[in-house]
């Protein structure tokens, strides 16, 4: 089922189709929390800094930054983030972004492959910003990225429509166990917006098939998905990657929740299987089921706490409601989760 995404799908549709020019925000990030996030992770050039990963920047972070600036209703910061993204990452001939930028390297771009989740997030953020602030240039840029993704990264294999994580190195022609996919790259809430930007029934099929494939990724004693999955035949952990439910996969339940998925069995499975202790999630070796790393940062913990509220009505612990950013990735997940809860599940607060 192609559900309504969390953020202003109807309002964006009106804008893209020539309707209301300035739709209101449906949710927000409080100014104090955005200021704290900016102070930690946004530099003066518009670069979102991944301080847990050598202070690099990447297309994923720039996309998240655009979405959070939109949620904070801050067009000035949005423009700053977009300026860096446009000039430093949108360098490929196919209209997609290079994925990795290192401040300590010369040249700064050290991997010119794209990351399709980053492209999705950038296009999604641009569409939201274009609708909110009547910026046709943002919408046009979003449309170009959506068209490029549809042309090159959205592919069909064995009756399924899937998203290649990058255009180089993951396809059926690139490796023996290809295609290889990453289930956390399905930014489900963005897909209806991509359909508005670049209309095609393949966006809906991508959303539907992503959930079907996820349901088939129950590996090892915990029955967990892994970050990197071969779908050459039946889904299995891809060769050459650690067989783990890792930092990528942690965001899958958040993406499902924000998309509007309310399947109790699906959400409960993911939350229970990924609980490492009473107050932490973790990274898991799916082969053994053992915890490789316990993650207690509030941003990581919030994902399972959000699911617990949606499934059982359990209120969020105070620890995950307080925003005190330390690392880029969990802090980003925490803001996205808190904004969703404030909009859709205020009873959790």
C-alpha positions as CSV (number, residue, x, y, z in Angstrom):
1,X,0.0,0.0,0.0
2,X,1.4,3.4,-1.0
3,X,0.8,5.3,2.2
4,X,0.9,9.0,2.8
5,X,4.4,10.1,3.9
6,X,4.9,12.0,7.1
7,X,5.7,15.5,5.6
8,X,3.2,17.5,3.7
9,X,2.7,15.2,0.7
10,X,-0.6,16.9,-0.2
11,X,0.8,20.4,0.2
12,X,3.8,19.6,-2.0
13,X,1.5,18.1,-4.6
14,X,-0.5,21.3,-4.7
15,X,2.7,23.3,-5.2
16,X,4.2,21.0,-7.9
17,X,0.9,21.0,-9.7
18,X,0.4,24.8,-9.7
19,X,-1.8,25.0,-6.7
20,X,-1.2,26.7,-3.4
21,X,2.2,28.4,-3.6
22,X,3.2,28.4,0.1
23,X,1.9,25.4,2.1
24,X,2.2,25.5,5.8
25,X,4.6,23.1,7.7
26,X,2.9,20.1,9.2
27,X,5.6,19.6,11.8
28,X,8.7,21.2,13.1
29,X,12.0,21.1,14.8
30,X,12.1,23.6,17.7
31,X,14.4,26.5,17.2
32,X,16.5,25.7,20.3
33,X,17.1,22.2,19.0
34,X,18.0,23.3,15.5
35,X,20.4,25.9,17.0
36,X,22.1,23.1,19.0
37,X,22.3,20.9,16.0
38,X,23.8,23.6,13.8
39,X,26.3,24.6,16.4
40,X,27.6,21.0,16.4
41,X,27.3,19.9,12.8
42,X,26.8,22.8,10.4
43,X,29.8,24.9,9.3
44,X,29.8,28.3,7.7
45,X,30.0,26.9,4.2
46,X,26.8,24.9,4.5
47,X,28.6,21.6,5.1
48,X,27.0,19.0,7.5
49,X,29.9,17.5,9.4
50,X,29.9,13.8,10.3
51,X,32.0,14.1,13.4
52,X,31.8,10.4,14.1
53,X,33.4,9.6,10.7
54,X,36.5,11.7,10.5
55,X,34.6,15.0,10.0
56,X,33.8,14.1,6.4
57,X,30.6,15.2,4.7
58,X,28.4,13.1,2.4
59,X,25.3,13.4,0.3
60,X,23.2,11.7,3.1
61,X,24.2,14.3,5.6
62,X,23.4,17.2,3.2
63,X,20.0,15.7,2.5
64,X,19.2,15.3,6.2
65,X,20.4,18.9,6.7
66,X,18.0,20.2,4.1
67,X,15.1,18.3,5.6
68,X,15.9,19.5,9.2
69,X,16.3,23.1,8.0
70,X,12.9,22.8,6.4
71,X,11.4,21.4,9.6
72,X,13.0,24.2,11.5
73,X,11.5,26.7,9.0
74,X,14.9,28.2,8.4
75,X,15.2,29.2,4.7
76,X,18.6,30.9,5.3
77,X,20.2,27.8,6.6
78,X,18.5,25.7,4.0
79,X,20.0,27.8,1.2
80,X,23.4,27.6,2.8
81,X,23.2,23.8,3.0
82,X,22.0,23.6,-0.6
83,X,24.7,26.0,-1.8
84,X,27.4,23.6,-0.5
85,X,25.6,20.6,-1.9
86,X,25.1,22.1,-5.3
87,X,28.7,23.3,-5.7
88,X,30.7,20.6,-4.0
89,X,28.7,17.4,-4.5
90,X,26.5,17.7,-7.6
91,X,29.5,17.2,-9.9
92,X,28.5,14.0,-11.8
93,X,27.4,14.1,-15.4
94,X,24.3,12.1,-14.6
95,X,22.7,14.6,-12.3
96,X,23.4,12.7,-9.1
97,X,25.7,13.7,-6.2
98,X,29.1,12.3,-5.4
99,X,28.8,10.8,-2.0
100,X,31.9,11.6,-0.1
101,X,33.8,14.8,0.6
102,X,36.8,15.0,2.9
103,X,38.1,18.3,4.3
104,X,41.6,16.9,4.7
105,X,42.0,15.5,1.1
106,X,42.9,17.3,-2.0
107,X,40.8,17.2,-4.0
108,X,38.1,17.0,-1.4
109,X,35.9,14.5,-3.3
110,X,37.5,11.1,-2.6
111,X,34.7,8.9,-4.0
112,X,32.8,10.0,-7.0
113,X,30.2,7.2,-6.9
114,X,26.7,8.3,-5.8
115,X,24.8,7.1,-2.8
116,X,21.2,6.7,-3.8
117,X,19.8,7.4,-0.3
118,X,21.7,10.7,-0.2
119,X,20.2,11.6,-3.6
120,X,16.7,10.7,-2.4
121,X,17.1,12.8,0.7
122,X,18.5,15.8,-1.2
123,X,15.6,15.7,-3.7
124,X,13.1,15.2,-1.0
125,X,14.5,18.2,1.0
126,X,14.5,20.4,-2.1
127,X,10.9,19.5,-2.9
128,X,9.8,20.4,0.6
129,X,11.8,23.6,0.6
130,X,10.5,24.6,-2.8
131,X,6.9,24.1,-1.7
132,X,7.3,25.8,1.6
133,X,9.1,28.9,0.4
134,X,7.8,29.2,-3.2
135,X,11.2,28.4,-4.7
136,X,10.8,27.1,-8.2
137,X,14.5,26.6,-8.5
138,X,14.5,24.1,-5.6
139,X,11.7,22.2,-7.2
140,X,13.4,22.1,-10.5
141,X,16.6,20.8,-9.0
142,X,14.6,18.2,-7.1
143,X,12.9,17.1,-10.3
144,X,16.2,16.7,-12.1
145,X,17.5,14.4,-9.3
146,X,14.3,12.4,-9.2
147,X,14.5,11.8,-13.0
148,X,18.1,10.8,-12.8
149,X,17.4,8.3,-10.0
150,X,14.5,6.8,-11.9
151,X,16.6,6.5,-15.0
152,X,19.7,4.9,-13.5
153,X,19.3,3.8,-9.9
154,X,15.7,2.3,-9.8
155,X,16.1,-1.0,-11.6
156,X,14.1,-4.2,-12.1
157,X,15.3,-7.6,-11.1
158,X,13.5,-10.9,-11.0
159,X,10.1,-9.2,-11.0
160,X,11.1,-6.7,-8.2
161,X,11.8,-3.0,-8.5
162,X,14.8,-2.1,-6.3
163,X,17.1,0.8,-5.6
164,X,20.8,0.3,-6.4
165,X,22.8,1.8,-3.5
166,X,25.2,3.3,-6.0
167,X,25.5,3.2,-9.8
168,X,28.9,1.6,-9.7
169,X,29.6,-1.7,-8.1
170,X,26.2,-3.1,-7.0
171,X,24.4,-4.2,-10.2
172,X,24.0,-7.7,-11.6
173,X,26.8,-6.9,-14.1
174,X,29.1,-5.6,-11.4
175,X,29.4,-8.6,-9.1
176,X,28.6,-12.4,-9.0
177,X,26.0,-11.9,-6.3
178,X,24.5,-8.8,-7.7
179,X,22.3,-6.9,-7.5
180,X,23.3,-6.0,-3.9
181,X,20.9,-3.6,-2.1
182,X,20.8,-1.8,1.2
183,X,17.3,-2.0,2.8
184,X,18.0,1.2,4.8
185,X,18.3,3.2,1.5
186,X,14.6,3.0,1.0
187,X,13.6,6.5,2.3
188,X,9.9,5.5,2.0
189,X,8.4,8.8,2.8
190,X,10.3,10.4,-0.1
191,X,9.0,8.0,-2.7
192,X,5.5,9.6,-3.2
193,X,7.2,12.9,-3.7
194,X,9.6,11.4,-6.2
195,X,6.5,10.2,-8.1
196,X,5.1,13.8,-8.2
197,X,8.5,15.1,-9.5
198,X,9.1,12.3,-12.0
199,X,5.8,10.5,-12.5
200,X,6.1,6.7,-12.9
201,X,4.3,3.7,-11.4
202,X,7.8,2.3,-10.6
203,X,8.0,4.5,-7.5
204,X,5.0,2.8,-6.0
205,X,6.4,-0.6,-6.9
206,X,9.7,0.4,-5.4
207,X,8.0,1.2,-2.1
208,X,5.9,-2.0,-2.2
209,X,8.8,-4.3,-3.2
210,X,11.1,-2.8,-0.6
211,X,8.7,-3.9,2.2
212,X,8.2,-7.3,0.7
213,X,12.0,-7.8,0.4
214,X,12.5,-6.6,4.0
215,X,10.1,-9.2,5.2
216,X,12.2,-11.9,3.6
217,X,15.4,-10.6,5.2
218,X,15.2,-12.6,8.5
219,X,18.7,-13.9,8.9
220,X,20.3,-15.8,11.7
221,X,18.9,-16.6,15.2
222,X,17.5,-13.0,15.7
223,X,15.9,-13.1,12.2
224,X,17.4,-9.7,11.3
225,X,18.1,-7.9,8.0
226,X,21.7,-7.0,7.3
227,X,23.0,-3.7,5.9
228,X,24.0,-5.2,2.5
229,X,21.9,-7.9,0.9
230,X,22.4,-10.0,-2.3
231,X,19.1,-10.5,-4.2
232,X,20.7,-12.5,-7.1
233,X,18.4,-15.3,-6.0
234,X,16.8,-15.5,-2.5
235,X,17.9,-12.6,-0.3
236,X,21.1,-13.4,1.6
237,X,24.0,-11.4,3.2
238,X,26.1,-10.0,0.4
239,X,29.7,-11.3,-0.1
240,X,32.5,-9.0,1.1
241,X,30.4,-7.2,3.7
242,X,30.2,-7.9,7.4
243,X,27.0,-9.9,8.0
244,X,25.6,-7.5,10.5
245,X,22.6,-5.4,11.4
246,X,24.7,-2.3,11.5
247,X,24.6,1.5,11.6
248,X,22.7,1.6,8.3
249,X,19.9,-0.8,9.3
250,X,19.3,1.0,12.6
251,X,17.2,3.6,10.8
252,X,14.9,1.1,9.0
253,X,12.1,1.1,11.7
254,X,12.2,5.0,11.8
255,X,11.8,5.1,8.0
256,X,8.9,2.7,8.2
257,X,7.2,4.6,11.0
258,X,7.6,8.0,9.3
259,X,6.1,6.5,6.1
260,X,3.0,5.5,8.0
261,X,3.5,1.8,8.3
262,X,1.5,0.6,11.3
263,X,2.0,-3.2,10.9
264,X,2.4,-4.2,14.5
265,X,4.0,-7.5,13.8
266,X,6.7,-5.9,11.5
267,X,7.5,-3.1,13.9
268,X,7.5,-5.4,17.0
269,X,9.8,-7.9,15.3
270,X,12.3,-5.2,14.5
271,X,12.2,-3.5,17.9
272,X,12.4,-6.7,19.9
273,X,15.1,-8.3,17.8
274,X,17.3,-5.2,18.0
275,X,17.1,-4.5,21.7
276,X,20.6,-5.1,23.2
277,X,19.7,-4.2,26.8
278,X,17.0,-2.5,28.8
279,X,18.0,0.9,27.6
280,X,20.0,0.4,24.4
281,X,19.9,-0.9,20.9
282,X,22.9,-2.4,19.2
283,X,24.9,-3.7,16.3
284,X,24.4,-7.4,15.8
285,X,26.3,-10.2,14.1
286,X,23.3,-11.8,12.3
287,X,25.2,-15.1,11.9
288,X,25.5,-15.7,15.7
289,X,22.9,-13.2,17.0
290,X,25.5,-11.8,19.3
291,X,25.7,-8.1,20.2
292,X,28.8,-6.6,18.5
293,X,28.3,-3.1,20.0
294,X,25.8,-1.6,22.4
295,X,24.5,1.8,21.4
296,X,23.0,3.9,24.2
297,X,23.0,7.3,22.6
298,X,19.5,8.8,22.8
299,X,19.2,9.1,19.1
300,X,19.7,5.4,18.6
301,X,17.5,4.4,21.6
302,X,14.7,6.7,20.3
303,X,14.1,4.5,17.3
304,X,12.9,1.5,19.4
305,X,11.2,3.7,21.9
306,X,9.2,5.3,19.1
307,X,8.2,1.8,17.9
308,X,7.2,0.8,21.5
309,X,4.9,3.8,21.7
310,X,3.3,3.1,18.4
311,X,2.7,-0.6,19.2
312,X,2.0,-0.5,23.0
313,X,1.4,3.2,23.9
314,X,4.6,3.3,26.0
315,X,5.6,6.9,26.6
316,X,9.1,8.0,25.5
317,X,11.6,8.0,28.4
318,X,12.8,11.5,29.4
319,X,16.4,10.5,28.3
320,X,15.4,10.3,24.6
321,X,13.2,13.4,24.7
322,X,16.1,15.6,25.8
323,X,18.2,16.8,22.8
324,X,21.9,17.2,23.7
325,X,23.8,16.4,20.4
326,X,27.1,14.6,20.5
327,X,27.5,12.7,17.3
328,X,26.0,13.6,13.9
329,X,24.2,10.4,13.0
330,X,22.2,9.6,16.2
331,X,21.5,13.3,16.7
332,X,20.0,13.4,13.2
333,X,17.8,10.3,13.9
334,X,16.7,11.8,17.2
335,X,15.5,15.1,15.6
336,X,13.7,13.3,12.8
337,X,12.1,10.9,15.3
338,X,11.0,13.7,17.7
339,X,9.5,15.8,14.9
340,X,7.5,12.8,13.8
341,X,6.3,12.0,17.3
342,X,5.3,15.6,17.9
343,X,3.3,15.6,14.7
344,X,1.8,12.1,14.6
345,X,2.0,10.7,18.1
346,X,1.9,13.5,20.7
347,X,0.5,10.9,23.1
348,X,4.0,9.4,23.3
349,X,5.4,12.6,24.9
